[in-house]
């Protein structure tokens, strides 16, 4: 996680944005006491939204937990893809 001030960010916007997108880093820009802005890559944002959606219901959460348990204890098996 990167942290900077608004004035430092202004001086080198491109460099900060390149680091955020290339390294999947999160940038926090401090703007005073208990005030700030978070910048993240679009890929990271989309990943967070997808995770939030997957965990939005207890049913989905139980399904994901079950799948993880199967992978961890070796009771999963590969499936062949059906080609159209």
Secondary structure as UniProt FT lines:
FT   STRAND          2..5
FT   HELIX           6..11
FT   HELIX           13..23
FT   STRAND          27..30
FT   TURN            33..34
FT   STRAND          36..39
FT   HELIX           42..54
FT   HELIX           58..73
//
